[in-house]
Amino acid sequence: MIRRIALAALLALLFWIANRGAYRGFFSGDDLDNLAWTRPVPGAVFAKALLSPVYTANNFRPTGHGLYHLWSHWFGTNFPPYVATIQALHLLNALLLFLLLRRAGLEEWPALAGTLFWTFHMALFGAFWRPMYVFDVLCGLFTLGALLAWSSPRWPRAGWLISFLCFWLAMKSKEHAVLLPLVLLAWEWSLGRRRWKPLIPFFAAALAIGLQGVFANKGAGEDYRLHFSPSSLISTLWRYAPYLWFIALPAAIRSNPLPRPAGWGGWFCAILLLPLLALPVRVYPVYLYVPLMGLSVVAATMAAALPRRWMAAAVVLWLGVNFAWMRELRRAELTVAGSNRAYWCQLRDAPSLADPEIYVYDGYPEGLDWWGISGAIRVATGKLSAPMAAIQTEGLLARVGNRNVMQLTWNEDRRELHTVVRSTSNPELPMLDMRQFVPFWQLGEGWYKQESNYRWTKPKAWATLRKPAGASRFLLRVNIGPDYIRAVGHSRVRVLLDGAELGQAGFDRQGWQSLTWPVVPSPAATVKVEIEVTPPFRPGPSDPRELGVAVGALGFPDTPR
């Protein structure tokens, strides 16, 4: 017993050493949104939702969201305790998985090999680095609890009740657990006593929740809408295939008959994978958290067929490959986390953050998006809502009107957030330099968000500028990229000033290019500048926008002497 405890402690230490970088991470946009809305919700709401047989169509998952409620009250925005929680739950799941593999009839060392296969699998990287995947971790916890309780030979009646409760909680954690009764049935058929009557309540509950989910899904957004067409299922399966190829290997070990634990593990994986295949828009490796538990049974069965030394060599090789994989994932994760943390810290310290009625965002870190910005504002200010609008929103000026508005401009290169509250005391700028702050109220229709040191236009765009008294020339600086030249070949830009043509220019080579046109000196005034670009640039299937030209600066560069 002491040897087993020492081995378990050693493996937990190895896991922590490999993933200690997660404590230097930061919240994602989903995390901040969940913290913002779960904190003010009374705890009784989560308890009621746990007991309710009604499916919630807005992805309300009371186990995970209830944990966010507790996190927000206990830890606030102190990130390390969140990581400690999900990593502790992951290691608890590893222990339960080991016990399940032993329950399936596998010896200790093959069961350990199968557990290590799953615990360190980098497809699950997000589950022990990002709190936002706690829903998958909890689903795995309750799935394992249901399987262990169901297969318990000592307390069949109590085991049945505990198994059903765990199954219920698994469904309340992640929707694909609705198919868990089929996994239990596969256990009975492959490894159990072929009982099926005790499973009737499981199937009844799954059918009730599942049918509600299917009917409610008709009104879901594109990201969460189920697609059952053969082409969609095959396409999604193909994208998950790199993480699932292991499932085909048992046949190469023993062709006839297939080892029973491996057969059950294959069914376990396939059954809980099926709902994921119907979501082609949301394909993330970490969603395989529970299906890969079934695949670990296959891995353990394979390990049992190998000599001990070959098994040890295979485990060491597997750990080495995943450690190398993890280093790449870690680098990208910490880069995103650094930007998210910088945005949060500067936003939290922004003066008058709670005063505006609406917030206009101009760019954001990769890991936040608009709901993350909204969540960050609500967490920082305690406001129940933070209306948001992107700077490229059609009719933005009309939508904002005369309301108190704050503009949030993010520069990813410098990791700087510039916040400005619109005020009549802020004069209009004569020059809009995309490397600096650009007031949204000077950008009319046809502009996209800030990208590094330039901003794309649509084929037609306009802006207002303050033309200083005596200004003698107008500058337009653009960035012509290689993809633009390959797709368009030659483009033409036409510039108008208060409706009168100022000049035209063509572009047929890549690189930064500056154009200037003379203007007639006149008294100071506010002018409207229009940009027309032909032909339009369409980047490709991954970017459906119709673009004009990438503008680095435009306006009147000279001040009168």
N, C-alpha and C positions, 0 to 999 in steps of 0.2 A: 504493500500500500504506500509506504514512504517513497519507494522508487517511482511509483506512478505519479505521485504528487510532485516529486522533484522534476520528473520529465515534463509534466504539464506546466509547471512554473517556468522551466527552461524554454519551452516553446512559446509561452506567453511573452517572455522577455525578448526572444528572438523576433516575435511579431512587433513588439513595441519599438525595438531598435530599428527595424526596417521601416516603420511607419511613423517614427517620432516627428518627422517633418510636418505631419498633419497639424500639429499644434501651432505651427507658424502660418497656418492658413487663415481664411476669413470667410464670413458669411457670403452666400450667393444671394441673388435677387429673390429666389423662392424663400430662403431663410428669413430675410428681412420682412418680406410680405407676411409670412406665417407668424412671426413674432409680433408684428403690428396688430393683426386682427385677432389673434387668439388671446392676447393679454387681457383686454377688457371683457372678454366673454366669461360669464359665470361658470364655475366648475360644474354646476348641475347640468348645464347644457351638454357637456361631453358625456356625463354619466347617462343622461337620458338617451343620447344618440347610440351609446353602446348597447342599450337594451332594446332599442326600437327595431322592429322588423321591416321598417320602411327604408327603401334605398334612397340615398340622397344624390341627386343628379349633379350637384356642384362639386363633386370630388371631396366632400367633407368626410374625412377618415378620423373618427373620434380617438383612436388609440394614438396615432402619431400627432394629430393636432392637439390632443390633450397633453401630450408630452411637451409640445412647444409652449403650451399655456404654463406648465410648471417651470420649464426652462426660463421663460421670460421673467417670472417672478423670482426665481432663485438666483439666476446668473446674469440677467440683463443682457448686455452686449459683450460680456467677457467670454471670448470664443473657446479657450481650451477646455472648460468643463463640458461643452457640447461634444467635442471630439472624444473626450474621455468616456462619455456615456455611450456613444455609438461603437467605440472600439471594445468597451467592456461587453456590450450586448453581442457583438460579433464573436468574441472569444467564448461567451456563454453558448452561443449557437454552435461553435466548433465542438465544445464538450458534448452537447446534446447530440450532435451528428455522430460523434464517435460512439456514443451509447446506442444510437439507432443502428449503426453498422454492426456493432456487436450483437444487437438483437436480431439482425438479419442473418446471423449465423457465421459471420466472418471472424477470423481469429484476430488477436490483439494487434499484431504488427501490420497486417493488411488493412485493418480498420484505421490504424493510425496513418498509414499512407494515404488512404482515401480522404481522411480528414484534412491532412496537409494539402492535398490536391485542391480542396475547396477553400480552405482558410486563406491561402496565399495566392489564389487565382486573381490575376490583375484585371480580369473582366469586372471584378467586384470592387475595384479600387475606390470608386466613389462612395461605397457603403461604409468605409471606415476612414474617409477623409472629409466627406460632406454631410452635415446634419440633415440636409434636405432629403436624403435617401433613407431616413430612419423608418419610413413606411415599409420599405422592402425588408429592412432588418427585423422589424417587429413581425411582419408577415412570416418571415423565416422562423422566428422564435416560436410563434404559436403553431405553425405548421409542424415543426419538430415535436412540440409538446403534444399535439393531437396524435401524431404517429406513435410516439412512445407510450402515451396513455392507452391508446387503442390496442397496442400489441403487448401490453403488460399481462404476464401469465398469473400474477399474484392476486390482483384485485380487479376481476373482470367487470363487475358492476360499477365500482367507483371509477375504474379506468374508462368505461363508456361515457360517464357523465363528464369527467375531466376532458376527455377527448372532444366531446361535443362543444364544451365551453371554449376550448382552445380553437376549434374550427370556427366558431362564431367570431372570436376575437381576430382570427386570421382574416376573415372576410371583411371585418371592420378596419383592417390595416391596409389591405390591397385587394382589389376586386378579383384578380385571377385566382385567389384562393377558393372561389366558389366551386371550382372543379376538384377540390380536395377529396370529396367522397369517392370519386373515381380512383384516386390513388389508394385510398383505404380498401376499396373493392379489389384492386389489383394486388394489394398485400394479401388479402384473404385468399385470393385465387392462386397466388404464387408461393407464399410463405406461411400463410395462416391456416385456420381450420375451416375455411370456406363458409364462414358465417355471412349471411347477407341480410337477414331480418333486422338485426340491430342497426343496420345502416339506413333503414327507411327514414328515420327523423333527419338524418344528415342530408339525404337526397331531397326531402321535402323542403328543408330550409334553403338548400342551394337552389332549388327550382323557384321558390318564392322570390328570393333576392335576385337571382339571375334573370328571370323574366322581367322584373321591374327595371333592371339595368338595361336590358336590350331595348325595351320600349322607350325608356328615358333617353337612350343614346341617340335616338333619331333627331333630337334637338341639340345634340352636342356640337361644339365647334369642330373644325376640320382636324385639329390636333388629336382629339379624343374620339372621333367618330370611327366606329367599327367597320372594317371592309372585309367581306368574306369571299370576294371573287378569287378564283384560282390564281390569276396573275398576281394579285396583290399579296396573297398568302405565300406564293413561291418567291416573290421578290423580297419579302420581309425575311423569310427563312434563309435565303441566300446571304443576307446581310448579317444574320446571326450565326451562320454556318462556321465561320472561323473559330468560334468559341465552343462548338458542339461536335466537332469531328470525332472526338473521343468515343462517342456513343457507338460508332461502327466497329470498334476494335475487338470486342469480346468474341465475335465470330471467328476472328483469326487465331484465337487461343484454343477454343473448344467448339468445334462446329456442331457437334451433335452428342448430347443435348446442350443447349445454351445454359450456363449456370443460372440457377434460379434467382439469386440476388441480383445478378446483372440484368436479367430480364425484367425484374420488378423495377430496378433503378432506371432502366430505359423508359418504361411506361411512366414512372414518376416524372421524369424530365419532359417527356413528350406531352403529357396531359397538361401540366402547368405552363408549358410553353405555348400551347394552342391559343389562349386569349391574346398573348403578346403578338402573335403573327397577324392578328386582325387590326393592329395599330401601325400601319406602315409609316405614318408621319413621326411616330415616337419610337425610334429604334435606338436604344441605349444599352450597352453591354451590362451595366449594373442591374438592369431589369431582370437579368438571368439569375439573380441572387437565389431564388428558391428553386427554379429548374435545375441549376447546377448542383444542388444537393442530391438530386437523383443521379446526376452524372457522376458524382463522387462514389456512389455505390458501384457503378461500372468500373471506375478507376480502382477501387478497393478489390473488386473481384479479379481484375487483371493482375494486381499486385500479388494476390494469393496464389496465382498460377506461376509466379516467378520464383526462382531460388532466392534465398534471403539476401545474398550479396548483390544480385541484380536488382532486387527491389530497392535496396538502399541506394544503389547507384542511380536508379531512375528517380528516386525522390530528390537526391542532391541535384541532379540535372534539372529537374522541374523547378526547384527553388531558385537555382541560379538563373534560369531563363526568366522567371518572373521577377527576380530582383533587378535584372537588367531592364526589363520592360517597365518596372516601377520607376526607375530613375528618369526615364523619358516622361512618364506621366507626372511625376513629382515636379519636374522642372516647369512644365506647362501649368500645372495647378498653382504653384507658388507665384508664377507670373500673374495669373488672373487674380489670385488672392491679394497680391500687392496693390494692384490697381483698385480693387474693391475697397480695401482698407483705406487707401489714400482718399478715395471719393468720400467714404463715410466720415472720416475724421474732418475733412474740410467742410463737408456739408453740416455736420453736427456743430461746428464752431462758427458757421456763417451768421452774421448779425441779422436780426429781424427775420429769422427763418420761419417763425410761426405766424407772421403777419399776413402774407399774401393770401389771396383768395384762389389763385390758380398758379401753377408752376409750368413754365415752358422749358423743356430740356433740349439741349443742343449737343448730342453725342453722349455716350456713357461707356463705362468699362464693359468689356465683353461679358462678364459674369453677372451683370445687374439687370439690364433692360429697364423699361419704364416702370414695371410693377415693383422692381427692387428699389428704384428711386423713390417711388411713392411710399413703400414700406419704410425706407430709411427716414423719410421726413416724418412719418407718423410715429415711428419709434423715438426719434429725437425730440419731437415737440409734444407728443401725447395727443395730437389731433386724431379724430376718428376717421377723417378722410383728407386726402390731398389731391384735388383734381389736377390732372396732368394733360399736357398737350405737347406733341413733338413740333419742333421748329418747322418741319416740312409739311405740317397739317394744312390741307386745303382750307382756305377761308379763315386762317388763324387770327388775323387782325379783327375780323368781324366777330369771331367766337370770343375773343378776349374782351373786346369792347373797352370800357373804361374801368374795368375791375383792377384791383391791386394785384400786380403780377410780378413774379420773380423769374428771371432767366437764369438757367443753370447751364453753363458752357464748359464742356470737359475737353481738355487737351491730353490725349493719351500719351503722346511723346514725352511731355513734361510731367505727366500725372498731376495736372493742376486743374482745380475747379474754380471757375470764375462765376460769382453770384452777383447779380445786379437787380435791384428793384426799379421798375420803370418809373420815371419821374420827369416832370416838366423841367426840372433843373438840369437834366442831362441833355445837352444840345446834340443835334444830329451830327454825325461825323461826315467830313468831306471825303474820307478815304476808308473803304472797308478792306482791311487786311486780314485774311483768314488765319494768319498766325496769331492774331490777337482777338480780343473780344469784339464780336459783331452784334449789335442790338437787333433783336428779332423784328422790332417795329420798323426798322429800315429795310428789311427784306420783304418784298411783296410775294406774289405767287411764283412758283417755279424753282424753288431752292430745296436742296436736300441737306441733311445734317453735316456737321463738320467732320472731315476725314483728314487727320494729320494737319497739314498746312494748306489744304485746299477744300473747296466745297463744290460738288457737282450741281449743275443747273439742269432743268428740263430743257427741251428744245426751245422753249420760250420762258424767259424769266425777267423780273423787273425788281428794281430797288429804288429807294429815295435817298438822295445825298444832299448835304449842304454845300452848295457851290459858293466858295468864298469870293468876296469882291476882288476883281482883278485876276481870277484864275485864268490861265492861258492854255492849259492842255489837260487832256483826259487820258488816264492810263488804264489798260486792261492787261493783266498778267495771267497766263493760263498754263496749265500743265498737260501736255499731250503725251500719253503713255503708249507703249508698244502695242498693247491690246487694242487701243483706240485706232491706231494707224492700220493694224491688220484688218480690223473689222470695217472701218470707214474708208480708209485710203486717203481721202482728201475731204476736208470739211470747210465750211465757210461760216464766218461769224459776222453778223450785222449788228451795229450798235446805234441806238436812237437816243436822243436827248430831248425830253419833253415832246416826243412825237416826231421830231425832225431827225433825219438820218445824219449821224455824226461820221460814220465810216464803216468800211468793210475790210475783212482780211481773210486769207485762206491759210490752212495748216495742212502740210503734207509730210512733216517730219516730227519725230518725237523730242521731248525735252521741254524745259521751261522756256516760255517765250513771252516777251513783253511788247505791247503795241501802244503807241501814243498817237493821239489826234489833236490838232489845235482846236481851241474853242474861243469864241469871241468874248473878251472881258466884259463883265457886266456887274451891276450891284449884286450883293450877296442875296441868295435866294435858295429855296428848296426845289430841287429838280428831280424828275423821274427819268431813270436810266433803264432802257429795255435792251435785252440781249436776245437775238434770234440766231439759232444754229441749225444748219442743214448740211448733210442729212442727220437724223437722230442716230445715236449710238445705243445698241442693245447688247449688253454684256454677255448674256447667255441664259440658259435654263435656271441656273442657281441665283440669278439676279434679274428679276423680271422688269426692272425699271427701264424707262425710256429716257436716255440721258442726252444732254446737250454738250457742255464742255466743263472741264474742271477749272474753276476760277481760284486763283491765289490771291488776287487783289483787284480792286477796281475803284476809280474815283479820281479826285483832283489832287495830285501829289505836291503841288506847289502852293505855298502860301505867299500872299503879296508882300513885296518888300516895302 
